Amino acid sequence: MDELDNNKLKAEDDEREVESEENQRGEEIEVNEDRLPSRAMAIHEHIRQEGEKEMERDALALLWSAIAAGLSMGASLLAKGIFHVKLEGIPGGFLLENLGYTFGFIIVIMARQQLFTENTVTAVLPVMHNPTLGNVGLLMRLWSVVLAGNLIGTAVAAWAFNYMPIFDEPTRQAFVSIAEDVMKNSPTEMFANAIISGWLVATMVWMFPVAGAAKIVVIILMTWLIALADTTHIVVGSVEILYLVINGNLPWSDFIWPFALPTLAGNICGGTFIFALLSHAQIRNDMSSKRKAEAHAQAAEKGKKADRA
């Protein structure tokens, strides 16, 4: 019985394996900058390695991590709302208020929780490297599970903010005001703003492999910029808009349109179709150079063996 269970688990793991040259050869992805043609390729390969790991993870593990991320993103609305009240009338208060937006991202990223917009670049690179139906299926599985988990988490956070007797009336009004500012955008504006935020999040992810101890500084600066630019983000925005829905200020249909669908499309467009495509394109020639170098090395090795024989 145990053997059957082990065989079943192994079969499931094989089904979730990303199709790549390294997996076929049973090797790890090379991420050593000294052994790759360029620094950009080293970053690309590091992120691709992370993407493959995420795509192969168990769906239930992804879901729970994504729900936790959705809950954590509530910290952005929480901090921004509190700052809005406490800093009212203070010169430069706008800058500090928007600093509150960064809190949710700091928690999610440093805790390694699953955030949908991170996966618009991390999980896309393995597919661009080897665009097979199997890899596309794994990407769609990851995206759907993580997005569903993020939205569940944001709904729970919004419900808690509305019903739990934690906040005073000025803070609750600040939550409403922040969300209403988002809803002033038309669907076209939601989409355009979301492209910018998707691109900025993808840029942030690209910087992580070389950020080292400065990673938290990168998170703060990039997400602070997202807030200052008044762009839209599918996960943070969901906490804000669902707060309006749950307290009765907005119908459910308005969450779907004009907010969720245009914002989701914009985040994917900014993270995947702009940043990930450009980032992958810049290292394609490096990949060709790497393959040529490997071929020359293999040929040289065969020549040495032939000489010894």
C-alpha positions as CSV (number, residue, x, y, z in Angstrom):
1,M,0.0,0.0,0.0
2,D,2.8,2.4,0.9
3,E,4.5,1.6,-2.3
4,L,1.4,2.4,-4.3
5,D,1.0,5.7,-2.5
6,N,4.7,6.6,-3.2
7,N,4.2,5.7,-6.8
8,K,1.1,7.9,-7.0
9,L,2.9,10.8,-5.4
10,K,5.9,10.4,-7.8
11,A,3.5,10.4,-10.7
12,E,1.9,13.6,-9.5
13,D,5.3,15.2,-9.1
14,D,6.3,14.2,-12.6
15,E,3.0,15.7,-14.0
16,R,4.0,19.0,-12.3
17,E,7.6,19.1,-13.6
18,V,8.5,22.0,-15.7
19,E,9.7,21.0,-19.2
20,S,13.2,22.4,-19.6
21,E,16.6,21.3,-21.0
22,E,18.0,21.2,-17.4
23,N,15.3,18.9,-16.1
24,Q,15.7,16.6,-19.1
25,R,19.4,16.3,-18.3
26,G,18.7,16.1,-14.5
27,E,20.7,19.2,-13.9
28,E,20.2,22.5,-12.0
29,I,19.8,25.8,-13.8
30,E,23.2,27.6,-13.9
31,V,23.0,30.9,-12.0
32,N,26.7,31.6,-11.4
33,E,27.4,34.9,-13.0
34,D,31.1,34.0,-13.7
35,R,30.0,31.0,-15.9
36,L,27.3,32.9,-17.9
37,P,27.8,35.3,-20.8
38,S,26.3,38.4,-19.0
39,R,25.0,39.6,-15.6
40,A,21.5,40.0,-17.1
41,M,21.5,36.3,-18.0
42,A,22.5,35.4,-14.5
43,I,19.5,37.4,-13.1
44,H,17.2,35.9,-15.7
45,E,18.3,32.3,-14.9
46,H,18.0,33.0,-11.1
47,I,14.4,34.2,-11.6
48,R,13.6,31.3,-14.0
49,Q,14.9,28.8,-11.4
50,E,12.5,30.4,-8.8
51,G,9.7,30.3,-11.3
52,E,10.2,26.6,-12.0
53,K,10.1,25.8,-8.2
54,E,6.8,27.8,-7.8
55,M,5.2,26.1,-10.9
56,E,6.0,22.7,-9.5
57,R,4.6,23.3,-6.0
58,D,1.5,21.6,-4.6
59,A,-1.7,23.5,-5.5
60,L,-3.0,23.4,-1.9
61,A,0.3,24.9,-0.6
62,L,0.1,27.6,-3.2
63,L,-3.5,28.4,-2.2
64,W,-2.8,28.7,1.5
65,S,0.3,30.9,0.8
66,A,-1.8,33.1,-1.5
67,I,-4.6,33.5,1.0
68,A,-2.0,34.5,3.6
69,A,-0.7,37.1,1.1
70,G,-4.2,38.5,0.5
71,L,-4.6,38.9,4.2
72,S,-1.2,40.5,4.5
73,M,-2.0,43.0,1.8
74,G,-4.6,44.3,4.1
75,A,-1.7,46.0,6.0
76,S,-1.4,48.4,3.1
77,L,-4.9,49.8,3.5
78,L,-4.6,49.6,7.3
79,A,-1.3,51.7,7.3
80,K,-2.4,54.1,4.7
81,G,-5.8,54.7,6.4
82,I,-4.2,55.3,9.8
83,F,-1.5,57.6,8.3
84,H,-4.3,59.5,6.4
85,V,-6.0,60.3,9.8
86,K,-2.9,61.0,11.9
87,L,-1.1,63.1,9.3
88,E,-4.0,65.2,8.2
89,G,-3.0,68.9,7.8
90,I,0.7,68.1,8.2
91,P,3.0,69.4,5.3
92,G,4.3,66.5,3.3
93,G,1.7,64.2,4.9
94,F,0.8,62.9,1.4
95,L,4.3,61.4,1.0
96,L,4.2,59.6,4.4
97,E,0.6,58.5,3.9
98,N,1.5,56.7,0.7
99,L,4.5,55.1,2.5
100,G,1.8,53.1,4.3
101,Y,1.1,51.4,1.0
102,T,4.4,49.6,1.2
103,F,3.6,47.7,4.4
104,G,1.6,44.9,2.8
105,F,4.3,44.3,0.1
106,I,7.0,44.2,2.7
107,I,5.2,41.5,4.7
108,V,4.2,39.4,1.7
109,I,7.6,39.5,-0.1
110,M,9.8,39.1,3.0
111,A,7.6,36.2,4.3
112,R,7.8,34.5,0.8
113,Q,4.0,34.5,0.4
114,Q,2.4,34.0,-3.0
115,L,1.5,37.3,-4.7
116,F,-0.1,37.2,-8.1
117,T,1.7,40.2,-9.6
118,E,5.1,38.7,-8.7
119,N,4.2,35.6,-10.8
120,T,3.5,37.7,-13.9
121,V,7.3,37.6,-14.4
122,T,8.7,34.9,-12.1
123,A,6.6,32.1,-13.5
124,V,6.5,33.4,-17.0
125,L,10.2,33.1,-17.7
126,P,10.2,29.3,-17.7
127,V,7.4,29.4,-20.3
128,M,9.2,31.8,-22.5
129,H,12.4,29.7,-22.2
130,N,10.5,26.6,-23.3
131,P,6.9,27.5,-24.5
132,T,5.3,24.0,-24.4
133,L,1.7,23.2,-23.7
134,G,2.7,21.5,-20.5
135,N,4.5,24.6,-19.2
136,V,1.6,26.9,-20.2
137,G,-0.7,24.6,-18.3
138,L,1.5,24.8,-15.2
139,L,1.5,28.6,-15.5
140,M,-2.3,28.8,-15.8
141,R,-2.6,26.5,-12.8
142,L,-0.3,28.7,-10.8
143,W,-2.0,31.9,-11.8
144,S,-5.5,30.7,-11.2
145,V,-4.7,29.2,-7.7
146,V,-2.7,32.2,-6.6
147,L,-5.2,34.8,-7.9
148,A,-8.1,32.9,-6.2
149,G,-6.1,32.7,-2.9
150,N,-5.2,36.4,-3.0
151,L,-8.8,37.4,-3.6
152,I,-10.0,35.2,-0.8
153,G,-7.4,36.7,1.6
154,T,-8.3,40.3,0.6
155,A,-12.0,39.6,1.1
156,V,-11.3,38.3,4.6
157,A,-9.2,41.3,5.4
158,A,-11.9,43.7,4.1
159,W,-14.6,41.9,6.2
160,A,-12.4,42.1,9.3
161,F,-11.8,45.8,8.9
162,N,-15.5,46.5,8.4
163,Y,-17.0,44.3,11.1
164,M,-14.4,44.0,13.9
165,P,-14.6,46.8,16.5
166,I,-11.0,47.9,16.0
167,F,-11.1,51.3,14.2
168,D,-12.6,54.6,15.1
169,E,-14.9,56.4,12.7
170,P,-12.3,58.7,11.2
171,T,-10.1,55.7,10.3
172,R,-13.1,53.9,8.7
173,Q,-13.9,57.0,6.7
174,A,-10.3,57.1,5.6
175,F,-10.7,53.5,4.3
176,V,-13.8,54.6,2.4
177,S,-12.1,57.7,1.0
178,I,-9.0,55.7,-0.2
179,A,-11.2,53.2,-2.0
180,E,-13.5,55.8,-3.5
181,D,-10.4,57.5,-5.0
182,V,-9.7,54.2,-6.8
183,M,-13.2,54.0,-8.2
184,K,-13.0,57.4,-9.7
185,N,-11.0,55.9,-12.5
186,S,-12.7,54.8,-15.7
187,P,-12.1,51.2,-16.9
188,T,-9.5,52.5,-19.4
189,E,-7.7,54.4,-16.7
190,M,-7.8,51.3,-14.4
191,F,-6.2,49.3,-17.2
192,A,-3.5,52.0,-18.1
193,N,-2.6,52.5,-14.4
194,A,-2.4,48.8,-13.8
195,I,0.1,48.4,-16.7
196,I,2.4,50.8,-14.8
197,S,2.1,49.0,-11.5
198,G,2.5,45.6,-13.1
199,W,5.7,46.8,-14.8
200,L,7.0,48.3,-11.6
201,V,6.4,45.1,-9.6
202,A,8.1,43.1,-12.3
203,T,11.1,45.5,-12.3
204,M,11.3,45.1,-8.5
205,V,11.3,41.3,-8.9
206,W,14.1,41.6,-11.5
207,M,16.2,43.6,-9.0
208,F,15.9,41.1,-6.1
209,P,18.7,38.6,-7.1
210,V,21.3,41.4,-6.9
211,A,19.7,43.5,-4.1
212,G,21.1,41.4,-1.3
213,A,20.6,43.0,2.1
214,A,19.0,46.0,0.4
215,K,16.0,44.0,-0.7
216,I,13.7,45.7,1.8
217,V,14.8,49.1,0.5
218,V,14.0,48.0,-3.1
219,I,10.5,46.9,-1.9
220,I,9.8,50.2,-0.1
221,L,11.1,52.4,-3.0
222,M,9.3,50.6,-5.8
223,T,6.0,50.1,-4.0
224,W,6.1,53.6,-2.6
225,L,6.4,54.8,-6.2
226,I,3.4,52.7,-7.2
227,A,1.3,54.5,-4.5
228,L,2.6,58.0,-5.3
229,A,1.6,57.5,-9.0
230,D,-1.9,56.5,-7.9
231,T,-1.7,53.3,-10.0
232,T,-4.0,50.3,-9.6
233,H,-3.0,46.9,-8.3
234,I,-5.3,43.9,-8.4
235,V,-4.5,42.6,-4.9
236,V,-4.1,45.8,-2.9
237,G,-7.0,47.4,-4.8
238,S,-9.2,44.3,-4.0
239,V,-8.9,45.0,-0.2
240,E,-9.9,48.6,-0.8
241,I,-12.8,48.0,-3.2
242,L,-14.1,44.9,-1.3
243,Y,-14.2,47.1,1.8
244,L,-16.7,49.4,0.0
245,V,-18.7,46.3,-1.2
246,I,-18.9,44.7,2.3
247,N,-20.0,47.9,4.0
248,G,-22.7,48.5,1.4
249,N,-21.3,51.5,-0.4
250,L,-20.7,49.6,-3.7
251,P,-22.5,46.7,-5.5
252,W,-20.6,43.5,-6.2
253,S,-20.8,44.1,-9.9
254,D,-18.7,47.3,-9.6
255,F,-15.9,45.2,-8.1
256,I,-15.8,43.1,-11.2
257,W,-16.2,46.0,-13.6
258,P,-14.8,48.7,-13.8
259,F,-12.2,47.5,-11.2
260,A,-11.1,43.9,-11.2
261,L,-11.1,42.9,-14.9
262,P,-9.3,46.0,-16.3
263,T,-6.8,46.0,-13.4
264,L,-6.0,42.3,-13.7
265,A,-5.5,42.7,-17.5
266,G,-3.3,45.7,-17.0
267,N,-1.1,44.1,-14.3
268,I,-0.6,41.0,-16.6
269,C,0.2,43.2,-19.6
270,G,2.7,45.3,-17.6
271,G,4.4,42.4,-15.9
272,T,4.3,39.8,-18.7
273,F,3.8,41.2,-22.1
274,I,6.1,44.2,-21.5
275,F,8.6,43.5,-18.9
276,A,9.1,39.7,-19.1
277,L,9.1,39.7,-22.9
278,L,11.7,42.5,-23.0
279,S,13.8,40.9,-20.3
280,H,13.7,37.6,-22.0
281,A,14.5,39.2,-25.4
282,Q,17.6,40.9,-24.1
283,I,19.3,37.6,-23.1
284,R,18.3,35.4,-26.1
285,N,21.6,36.0,-27.8
286,D,23.4,35.3,-24.5
287,M,21.6,31.9,-24.5
288,S,22.8,31.2,-28.0
289,S,26.3,32.1,-26.9
290,K,26.0,29.8,-23.9
291,R,24.9,26.9,-26.0
292,K,27.7,27.5,-28.4
293,A,30.2,27.5,-25.6
294,E,28.7,24.3,-24.1
295,A,29.0,22.7,-27.6
296,H,32.6,23.7,-28.0
297,A,33.4,22.5,-24.5
298,Q,31.7,19.1,-25.2
299,A,33.6,18.8,-28.5
300,A,36.9,19.6,-26.8
301,E,36.2,17.0,-24.1
302,K,35.4,14.4,-26.7
303,G,38.7,15.3,-28.5
304,K,40.7,14.9,-25.3
305,K,39.1,11.5,-24.7
306,A,39.8,10.4,-28.3
307,D,43.5,11.5,-27.9
308,R,43.8,9.5,-24.7
309,A,42.3,6.5,-26.4
